[in-house]
Amino acid sequence: MVIQVPPLDLSFPSLGPQVCAFIEQHLVFGPGDLRGRPAKLDGEKRALIHRMYEVFPQHHKNAGRRRFRRCAVSLRKGSAKTELAAWIAACELHPDGPVRCIGWAEDGQPVGGGVTDPYIPLVAYTEEQSEDLAYGALLVILEHSTLRDDFDIGLERIKRRSGDGKAVALASAPDSRDGARTTFQHFDETHRFVLPRLIRAHRTMLANLPKRQMADPWSLETTTAFAPGEGSVAESTMEYASAVRDGLMKDASLFFFHRQASDKHDLSTEDGIKAAVLEASGAIAAWSDIDGIVEQWRDPSKNNDRTYLERVWLNKPRQSASQAFDADVWKRLERPAEVIDGDAIVLGFDGSRSNDATALVATHIKTGYQWPLGIWERPATLPRDREWRVPEADVDACVRAAFSRFSVWRLYADPPYWQEWIAKWTGEFGDERVIEWFTNRRRQMAAALENFVTAMTEGSVTHSGDAQLARHIANARRDEVKGQFDEQGRPLWLIRKERPDSPLKIDAAMAAVISWEARMDAIAAGQMTAGVSVYESRGLATI
């Protein structure tokens, strides 16, 4: 199954054939088994280059200019997407790369030429990966190509010998000076672009493109299918492309291509799996180890997360089996605000004091509606060696404002790191309303998590659609407690971060869970109708 936005339109000429010829004449394969051998494009990559280099026809008001400013390609793992991007970057960087229309042939086809003073940022999702993905591939390709002497090749930048153009490895947005000079840019593995700084970098760098109008700049995103609900750039790009395809939005400058296996295949059989892999592979099936991929479905060490195999080998958007909460379900539970001043609510509080995150989440007792009153998270732009502390005064002010504005039945707060503040809140609001709720109690925490999942499944919890809270919900990973079971014999499980040092926070998810647990206790205590807003009939300010 292929999603292509917009559909193929043969009325647009293209520089693609000239770009393909340049690649196969001058460039080589990058890192891997074919390293250094002459480049050879398969049929699908040739077609993609043709589409990405479409230009407006000769008698159009924009004759010769690029048709697409933003291109996105989603293919399964092992499709050499990074190598394709590196080949394109090499063409965009070389002074003779036929990448912009400089005239017209007698048959009405465009004639390609190079870009003056190109600036090409190649963006990876971490600093550690910035030299291993497209930039690393570009470095190897140029070092082994016939064009090597045309460049000064370094570990962090590749420059034209003439000095009037360069490609750089980045893990964030370029500075304002360089950002204004971009002529081509590439974002690699955008399903991993989930951190706020990467999402902001992507947005900022797209916004920079019009600054060099004469250079006709453009952007390319390459990725494998995303995990729904994580809020990645890949997910938002597909949603945007779908809206354009369905006529909900207009954007004639977008080209989007996604290939995945359709749902017609029976993945319980080996023949069905093989057929699905072949469909998701397209032209690369000719040089892929299809049997080796299919074998992974039989491998016990990999078979415990079939959703992962479907995501990477069938290129289907799938949530990882390790995710604690169904992010798609959470997304569907968004509702308009259902709370007004004076309503009875409960609060959940969890967090750290430094270099992590802290959250205060409210739940409306009557309706089960949740929203974050505050989420304090280490700024993504802060250098790694800089210490950061949660603004304690802001947290205190937020808690006090909640007690002032609403009828707070209880605040459940996880005490570690915040004992002194919790003591102050207890002294002011009373020990009947401020309760220490330790999240490190395995059985109680596991029961609270099951209650929260059940509420999501049944739709009894709804929420404001806050993006930060949704991200923390999607970040939470399921962590089974070995050898411990609940009363129904099911393994106990808790939540954790992806890894201990992961920048993907889950504190707001934890606060939402214990806030929901406070609501469950409120209902058990007969508070479902108690403390309903005295302003309900007056239509006063909503949240």
C-alpha positions as CSV (number, residue, x, y, z in Angstrom):
1,M,0.0,0.0,0.0
2,V,1.3,3.4,-1.0
3,I,0.2,6.8,0.2
4,Q,1.4,9.6,-2.2
5,V,0.5,13.2,-1.7
6,P,-0.1,14.7,-4.3
7,P,-0.8,11.9,-6.8
8,L,1.5,11.6,-9.8
9,D,0.9,14.3,-12.4
10,L,2.9,13.8,-15.6
11,S,2.4,17.4,-16.7
12,F,5.2,18.6,-14.5
13,P,8.8,18.3,-15.9
14,S,11.6,17.2,-13.6
15,L,15.3,17.6,-13.1
16,G,15.1,14.1,-11.6
17,P,16.6,12.2,-14.6
18,Q,19.7,14.6,-14.5
19,V,20.1,14.2,-10.8
20,C,19.9,10.3,-11.1
21,A,22.5,10.4,-13.9
22,F,24.8,12.6,-11.7
23,I,24.5,10.2,-8.8
24,E,25.2,7.1,-10.9
25,Q,28.0,8.7,-12.8
26,H,29.9,10.3,-9.9
27,L,28.8,8.8,-6.5
28,V,29.2,5.5,-4.7
29,F,27.5,3.5,-2.0
30,G,28.0,4.6,1.5
31,P,28.7,2.5,4.7
32,G,27.8,-1.2,4.3
33,D,28.5,-4.2,2.2
34,L,28.7,-2.1,-1.0
35,R,30.8,0.6,0.4
36,G,32.7,2.5,-2.3
37,R,31.1,0.7,-5.2
38,P,29.4,2.8,-8.0
39,A,26.0,4.0,-7.0
40,K,23.0,2.3,-8.5
41,L,19.4,3.5,-8.0
42,D,16.5,1.1,-7.7
43,G,13.3,1.9,-9.6
44,E,11.5,3.3,-6.5
45,K,14.3,5.7,-5.5
46,R,14.6,6.8,-9.1
47,A,10.9,7.6,-9.1
48,L,11.2,9.4,-5.8
49,I,14.0,11.6,-7.0
50,H,12.0,12.3,-10.2
51,R,9.1,13.5,-8.0
52,M,11.1,15.5,-5.5
53,Y,12.8,17.4,-8.4
54,E,9.6,18.3,-10.3
55,V,9.6,22.0,-11.4
56,F,6.9,24.2,-12.8
57,P,6.6,24.0,-16.6
58,Q,8.1,26.5,-19.0
59,H,5.1,28.8,-19.5
60,H,4.0,28.8,-15.9
61,K,4.3,32.0,-13.8
62,N,6.8,30.1,-11.6
63,A,8.5,28.4,-14.5
64,G,11.6,26.5,-13.5
65,R,11.1,26.8,-9.8
66,R,10.8,23.8,-7.6
67,R,7.3,22.4,-7.2
68,F,7.8,21.0,-3.7
69,R,9.4,22.9,-0.8
70,R,8.9,20.1,1.7
71,C,9.3,16.4,0.9
72,A,8.9,13.4,3.3
73,V,9.6,9.8,2.6
74,S,8.6,6.9,4.9
75,L,10.0,3.5,4.0
76,R,10.6,0.3,6.0
77,K,13.8,-0.4,7.9
78,G,16.8,-1.3,5.7
79,S,15.6,0.7,2.7
80,A,18.7,2.8,2.4
81,K,16.8,6.0,3.1
82,T,19.8,7.6,4.7
83,E,22.0,6.8,1.7
84,L,19.4,8.3,-0.6
85,A,19.4,11.5,1.4
86,A,23.2,11.6,1.4
87,W,23.3,11.2,-2.4
88,I,20.8,14.1,-2.7
89,A,22.9,16.2,-0.3
90,A,26.0,15.5,-2.4
91,C,24.2,16.7,-5.6
92,E,23.0,19.8,-3.7
93,L,26.5,20.6,-2.5
94,H,28.5,20.1,-5.6
95,P,28.9,23.2,-7.9
96,D,27.9,21.1,-10.9
97,G,25.0,19.2,-9.3
98,P,22.0,19.6,-11.7
99,V,19.6,20.5,-8.9
100,R,18.1,23.9,-10.0
101,C,16.6,24.9,-13.3
102,I,18.9,27.3,-15.2
103,G,17.3,27.1,-18.6
104,W,15.2,25.0,-21.0
105,A,16.1,22.5,-23.7
106,E,14.5,22.5,-27.1
107,D,12.1,19.8,-26.1
108,G,10.8,21.9,-23.2
109,Q,12.6,19.9,-20.5
110,P,14.5,21.8,-17.7
111,V,18.3,22.1,-17.7
112,G,19.9,21.7,-14.3
113,G,22.7,23.6,-12.7
114,G,24.3,24.0,-9.3
115,V,23.4,26.1,-6.3
116,T,25.4,29.3,-5.4
117,D,26.8,29.1,-1.9
118,P,24.8,26.2,-0.6
119,Y,24.3,25.6,3.1
120,I,23.1,22.1,4.0
121,P,22.3,21.1,7.6
122,L,21.8,17.4,8.0
123,V,19.9,16.9,11.3
124,A,20.0,13.8,13.5
125,Y,18.0,13.1,16.6
126,T,21.0,13.1,19.0
127,E,24.5,14.5,18.8
128,E,25.9,11.0,19.0
129,Q,24.0,10.0,15.9
130,S,24.6,13.2,13.8
131,E,27.8,11.8,12.3
132,D,26.4,8.2,12.0
133,L,23.3,9.0,9.9
134,A,23.1,11.1,6.7
135,Y,26.2,13.2,7.4
136,G,28.3,10.1,8.1
137,A,27.0,8.5,4.9
138,L,27.8,11.7,2.9
139,L,31.3,11.7,4.3
140,V,32.0,8.2,3.2
141,I,30.3,8.7,-0.2
142,L,32.4,11.7,-1.1
143,E,35.6,10.3,0.3
144,H,35.3,7.3,-2.1
145,S,33.8,9.1,-5.1
146,T,35.5,10.7,-8.1
147,L,34.4,14.1,-6.7
148,R,36.6,13.8,-3.6
149,D,39.1,16.5,-4.7
150,D,36.3,19.0,-5.1
151,F,35.7,19.1,-1.3
152,D,37.5,19.8,2.0
153,I,36.0,16.9,4.1
154,G,35.9,17.1,7.9
155,L,34.2,15.3,10.7
156,E,31.7,18.1,11.3
157,R,31.5,19.9,8.0
158,I,32.2,19.3,4.3
159,K,33.1,22.4,2.3
160,R,33.6,23.1,-1.4
161,R,37.2,23.7,-2.2
162,S,36.2,27.1,-3.4
163,G,34.9,27.9,0.0
164,D,31.4,28.9,-1.1
165,G,29.3,26.2,0.3
166,K,29.1,23.5,3.0
167,A,27.2,20.7,4.6
168,V,27.1,20.3,8.4
169,A,26.1,17.7,10.9
170,L,23.5,19.0,13.4
171,A,21.5,17.6,16.3
172,S,19.5,20.8,16.7
173,A,18.5,24.0,14.7
174,P,21.4,26.0,13.2
175,D,22.0,29.5,14.7
176,S,20.2,32.4,13.2
177,R,22.9,33.4,10.8
178,D,23.3,29.9,9.3
179,G,19.6,29.2,9.5
180,A,18.9,32.1,7.2
181,R,21.3,30.6,4.6
182,T,19.8,27.1,4.2
183,T,19.4,25.8,0.6
184,F,18.6,22.2,1.4
185,Q,18.1,20.4,4.7
186,H,17.5,16.8,5.8
187,F,15.9,15.4,8.9
188,D,16.9,11.7,9.5
189,E,14.7,9.2,11.3
190,T,12.0,11.7,12.2
191,H,10.1,9.0,14.1
192,R,12.7,9.6,16.8
193,F,12.1,13.4,16.8
194,V,10.0,13.4,19.9
195,L,11.9,15.8,22.2
196,P,10.6,19.3,22.3
197,R,13.9,20.8,21.1
198,L,13.8,18.6,18.0
199,I,10.2,19.4,17.3
200,R,11.0,23.1,17.7
201,A,14.1,22.8,15.5
202,H,12.1,21.1,12.8
203,R,9.4,23.9,12.9
204,T,12.0,26.7,13.0
205,M,14.1,25.2,10.1
206,L,11.0,24.8,7.9
207,A,10.1,28.5,8.7
208,N,13.6,29.5,7.6
209,L,13.3,28.2,4.1
210,P,11.7,31.2,2.4
211,K,14.7,33.4,3.5
212,R,16.7,32.5,0.4
213,Q,14.1,32.7,-2.3
214,M,16.6,32.9,-5.2
215,A,18.2,29.6,-4.0
216,D,14.8,27.8,-4.2
217,P,15.5,26.0,-0.9
218,W,13.8,22.8,0.2
219,S,13.6,20.2,3.0
220,L,13.6,16.4,3.1
221,E,12.4,14.1,5.9
222,T,13.2,10.4,5.9
223,T,11.8,7.9,8.4
224,T,10.5,4.5,9.3
225,A,6.9,4.3,10.6
226,F,6.3,6.0,13.9
227,A,4.8,4.8,17.2
228,P,1.4,6.6,17.4
229,G,0.9,9.0,20.3
230,E,4.6,9.9,20.8
231,G,4.1,13.2,19.0
232,S,7.0,12.7,16.7
233,V,7.8,14.8,13.7
234,A,7.0,11.8,11.6
235,E,3.6,11.4,13.1
236,S,2.7,15.1,12.7
237,T,4.0,15.0,9.1
238,M,1.7,12.0,8.2
239,E,-1.2,13.7,9.9
240,Y,-0.6,16.9,8.0
241,A,-0.2,15.0,4.7
242,S,-3.4,13.1,5.3
243,A,-5.2,16.4,5.9
244,V,-3.9,17.8,2.7
245,R,-4.9,14.6,0.8
246,D,-8.4,14.8,2.3
247,G,-8.8,18.4,1.4
248,L,-8.9,19.6,5.0
249,M,-5.8,21.7,4.3
250,K,-4.2,23.2,1.3
251,D,-0.4,22.9,0.7
252,A,0.7,22.5,-2.9
253,S,4.4,22.6,-1.8
254,L,4.2,19.3,0.0
255,F,5.3,15.9,-1.4
256,F,4.7,12.9,0.9
257,F,5.4,9.3,0.2
258,H,4.7,6.3,2.5
259,R,4.9,2.6,1.7
260,Q,3.6,0.0,4.1
261,A,2.1,-3.5,4.0
262,S,-1.7,-3.5,3.7
263,D,-4.0,-5.1,6.3
264,K,-5.0,-8.0,3.9
265,H,-2.1,-10.2,5.0
266,D,-2.6,-13.0,7.6
267,L,0.3,-12.4,10.0
268,S,-0.4,-15.6,11.8
269,T,1.1,-17.5,8.9
270,E,4.6,-17.5,7.5
271,D,3.3,-17.0,3.9
272,G,1.2,-14.0,5.1
273,I,4.2,-12.4,6.8
274,K,6.4,-12.9,3.7
275,A,3.7,-11.4,1.5
276,A,3.4,-8.4,3.8
277,V,7.2,-7.9,3.9
278,L,7.4,-8.0,0.1
279,E,4.6,-5.4,-0.2
280,A,6.3,-3.1,2.3
281,S,9.6,-3.6,0.6
282,G,8.7,-2.5,-2.9
283,A,11.7,-2.4,-5.3
284,I,14.3,-3.1,-2.5
285,A,12.9,-6.7,-2.2
286,A,15.3,-7.5,-5.1
287,W,18.3,-7.1,-2.8
288,S,16.8,-7.7,0.7
289,D,17.1,-10.8,2.8
290,I,13.3,-11.3,2.9
291,D,13.6,-14.8,4.5
292,G,15.9,-13.4,7.2
293,I,13.3,-10.7,8.0
294,V,10.5,-13.3,8.1
295,E,12.6,-15.4,10.4
296,Q,12.4,-12.7,13.1
297,W,8.7,-13.5,13.6
298,R,9.9,-17.0,14.7
299,D,12.7,-15.8,16.9
300,P,11.4,-16.0,20.6
301,S,13.7,-13.1,21.6
302,K,12.0,-10.8,19.1
303,N,8.5,-12.4,18.8
304,N,7.4,-10.9,22.1
305,D,7.0,-7.5,20.5
306,R,5.3,-8.2,17.1
307,T,4.1,-4.6,17.0
308,Y,7.8,-3.6,16.7
309,L,8.3,-6.0,13.9
310,E,5.3,-4.6,12.1
311,R,6.5,-1.1,12.6
312,V,10.0,-1.5,11.3
313,W,9.6,-4.2,8.7
314,L,6.1,-3.6,7.4
315,N,6.3,0.2,8.0
316,K,3.0,0.3,9.8
317,P,2.5,2.9,12.5
318,R,2.3,0.7,15.6
319,Q,2.6,1.4,19.3
320,S,5.4,-0.6,21.0
321,A,4.3,-3.4,23.3
322,S,6.5,-1.9,25.9
323,Q,4.4,1.3,26.1
324,A,2.4,1.3,29.3
325,F,-0.6,3.3,27.8
326,D,-2.3,3.2,24.5
327,A,-1.4,6.7,23.2
328,D,-4.0,6.5,20.4
329,V,-6.8,5.8,22.9
330,W,-5.5,8.7,25.0
331,K,-5.7,11.0,22.0
332,R,-9.3,10.0,21.3
333,L,-10.3,10.9,24.9
334,E,-9.7,14.6,24.4
335,R,-12.8,16.7,25.2
336,P,-13.7,20.4,25.7
337,A,-13.2,21.8,29.2
338,E,-15.8,20.6,31.6
339,V,-14.7,22.4,34.8
340,I,-15.5,25.8,36.2
341,D,-14.3,27.7,39.3
342,G,-15.4,26.2,42.6
343,D,-15.9,22.6,41.3
344,A,-14.8,19.7,43.3
345,I,-11.5,18.2,42.1
346,V,-8.6,16.1,43.2
347,L,-4.9,16.6,42.5
348,G,-2.0,14.3,41.8
349,F,1.6,15.5,42.3
350,D,4.9,13.8,41.2
351,G,8.3,15.0,40.4
352,S,11.9,15.7,41.0
353,R,13.8,18.8,42.1
354,S,16.5,19.0,39.4
355,N,17.3,17.9,35.9
356,D,14.0,16.1,35.4
357,A,10.3,17.1,35.6
358,T,7.6,17.8,38.1
359,A,3.8,17.8,37.4
360,L,0.6,18.7,39.1
361,V,-2.5,17.1,37.4
362,A,-6.1,17.8,38.4
363,T,-9.1,15.5,38.0
364,H,-12.7,16.7,38.1
365,I,-14.5,14.4,40.5
366,K,-17.9,14.6,38.8
367,T,-16.9,13.9,35.2
368,G,-13.4,12.3,35.4
369,Y,-12.0,15.2,33.2
370,Q,-8.2,15.7,33.7
371,W,-5.9,18.5,32.9
372,P,-2.4,19.6,34.0
373,L,-2.2,22.6,36.3
374,G,1.5,22.7,35.8
375,I,4.3,20.6,34.2
376,W,7.9,21.8,34.9
377,E,10.5,20.2,32.7
378,R,14.2,20.8,32.1
379,P,14.4,23.2,29.1
380,A,15.5,21.2,26.0
381,T,17.7,24.1,25.0
382,L,19.8,24.0,28.2
383,P,23.3,22.7,27.7
384,R,23.8,19.2,29.2
385,D,26.5,20.4,31.6
386,R,24.2,23.1,33.1
387,E,22.3,22.3,36.3
388,W,18.6,23.0,36.3
389,R,16.2,23.0,39.2
390,V,12.4,22.9,39.3
391,P,11.2,26.5,40.2
392,E,9.8,25.5,43.6
393,A,8.1,28.9,44.2
394,D,6.2,28.4,41.0
395,V,5.1,24.9,42.0
396,D,4.0,26.2,45.4
397,A,2.1,29.1,43.8
398,C,0.3,26.6,41.5
399,V,-0.7,24.3,44.3
400,R,-2.0,27.3,46.3
401,A,-3.9,28.6,43.3
402,A,-5.6,25.3,42.8
403,F,-6.8,25.2,46.5
404,S,-8.0,28.8,46.1
405,R,-9.8,28.4,42.8
406,F,-11.4,24.9,43.2
407,S,-12.9,22.8,46.0
408,V,-9.9,20.4,46.4
409,W,-11.0,17.2,48.1
410,R,-7.5,15.8,48.3
411,L,-4.0,16.2,46.9
412,Y,-2.1,13.0,46.6
413,A,1.6,13.8,46.5
414,D,4.6,11.5,46.0
415,P,6.9,12.7,48.9
416,P,10.5,12.1,47.7
417,Y,12.4,15.4,47.2
418,W,9.3,17.4,48.2
419,Q,8.8,16.5,51.9
420,E,9.3,20.0,53.2
421,W,6.8,21.5,50.7
422,I,4.3,18.8,51.3
423,A,4.6,19.5,55.1
424,K,3.9,23.2,54.4
425,W,0.8,22.4,52.3
426,T,-0.4,20.0,55.0
427,G,0.0,22.7,57.6
428,E,-2.0,25.1,55.5
429,F,-4.7,23.0,54.0
430,G,-4.9,20.1,56.5
431,D,-3.8,16.5,56.7
432,E,-7.2,15.4,55.5
433,R,-6.7,17.1,52.2
434,V,-3.0,16.7,51.6
435,I,-1.9,13.1,51.6
436,E,1.5,11.5,51.1
437,W,1.0,8.9,48.4
438,F,4.2,6.9,47.8
439,T,4.5,5.7,44.2
440,N,7.2,3.2,45.3
441,R,4.6,0.9,46.9
442,R,4.5,-1.8,44.2
443,R,1.0,-3.3,44.9
444,Q,-0.7,0.0,45.4
445,M,1.0,1.6,42.4
446,A,0.2,-1.4,40.2
447,A,-3.4,-1.3,41.2
448,A,-3.6,2.4,40.5
449,L,-2.1,1.8,37.0
450,E,-4.7,-0.9,36.3
451,N,-7.4,1.5,37.4
452,F,-6.1,4.2,35.0
453,V,-5.8,1.8,32.1
454,T,-9.4,0.6,32.7
455,A,-10.6,4.2,32.8
456,M,-8.9,4.8,29.5
457,T,-10.4,1.7,28.0
458,E,-13.9,2.5,29.2
459,G,-13.6,6.2,28.4
460,S,-14.4,7.3,31.9
461,V,-11.3,9.5,32.0
462,T,-11.2,12.4,29.5
463,H,-8.7,15.2,29.3
464,S,-7.9,18.6,27.9
465,G,-5.5,17.4,25.1
466,D,-2.5,19.0,26.6
467,A,0.5,18.1,24.4
468,Q,3.0,17.8,27.2
469,L,0.8,15.5,29.2
470,A,0.2,13.4,26.1
471,R,3.9,13.1,25.5
472,H,4.5,11.9,29.1
473,I,1.7,9.3,28.7
474,A,3.3,8.0,25.5
475,N,6.8,8.0,27.0
476,A,5.8,5.7,29.9
477,R,7.1,2.1,29.5
478,R,5.6,-1.0,31.1
479,D,7.9,-2.7,33.6
480,E,6.6,-6.0,35.0
481,V,7.5,-7.0,38.5
482,K,9.0,-10.4,38.4
483,G,7.3,-13.1,40.5
484,Q,4.5,-10.8,41.8
485,F,0.9,-11.1,40.8
486,D,-2.4,-9.5,41.6
487,E,-5.5,-11.2,43.0
488,Q,-6.5,-12.3,39.5
489,G,-3.1,-13.9,39.0
490,R,-1.9,-11.2,36.5
491,P,1.7,-10.0,36.7
492,L,2.1,-6.8,38.6
493,W,3.6,-4.0,36.4
494,L,4.8,-0.5,37.1
495,I,5.9,2.3,34.7
496,R,9.4,3.5,34.0
497,K,11.3,5.7,31.5
498,E,12.6,4.2,28.3
499,R,16.0,4.0,30.0
500,P,17.3,5.6,33.3
501,D,19.1,8.5,31.5
502,S,16.4,9.0,28.9
503,P,15.4,12.6,28.2
504,L,11.8,11.4,27.6
505,K,9.9,12.3,30.9
506,I,7.0,10.4,32.5
507,D,6.3,12.5,35.6
508,A,3.1,14.0,34.3
509,A,1.8,10.5,33.5
510,M,2.6,9.4,37.1
511,A,0.8,12.5,38.4
512,A,-2.2,11.7,36.2
513,V,-2.4,8.2,37.5
514,I,-2.3,9.1,41.2
515,S,-4.8,12.0,40.5
516,W,-7.1,9.4,39.0
517,E,-6.6,7.2,42.1
518,A,-7.6,10.2,44.3
519,R,-10.8,10.4,42.3
520,M,-11.5,6.7,42.8
521,D,-11.1,7.3,46.5
522,A,-13.3,10.3,46.4
523,I,-16.1,8.3,44.7
524,A,-15.7,5.6,47.3
525,A,-16.1,8.2,50.0
526,G,-19.3,9.5,48.5
527,Q,-17.8,12.7,47.0
528,M,-19.3,12.2,43.5
529,T,-21.9,14.9,44.1
530,A,-20.4,16.7,47.0
531,G,-18.8,20.0,46.5
532,V,-20.3,20.6,43.1
533,S,-19.7,24.2,42.0
534,V,-21.9,26.8,43.6
535,Y,-21.2,28.8,40.4
536,E,-22.6,26.1,38.1
537,S,-25.7,28.1,37.2
538,R,-23.8,31.4,36.9
539,G,-21.6,30.5,33.9
540,L,-18.4,31.9,35.5
541,A,-14.9,31.4,34.1
542,T,-13.9,28.0,32.9
543,I,-10.5,26.5,33.0
